[in-house]
């Protein structure tokens, strides 16, 4: 009987340890999801800030090739986005103007 009690106690300990390990894994997964969500929100905020800066540059007539806050590809992608959604318009090569929609966006961003 003592041998059977030891086996049952051993299985119980293994089951308790397995459950504790699963709970720890589940908490790590929850934290990973939380960190991913935070990183996504930071990326969205960074993108919104970049769009705001570009709109302010366009509004002041200072759009040029020198933009230390973004790579050329990122800057071009954001300019394309602002053009596509109608926040800026291209008047001629290298000349852009902010639209009413862009001005409204800037008001919201302040």
Beta strands, then each sheet from edge to edge (+ up, - down):
strand 1: 88-92
strand 2: 95-98
sheet 1: 1+ 2-
end
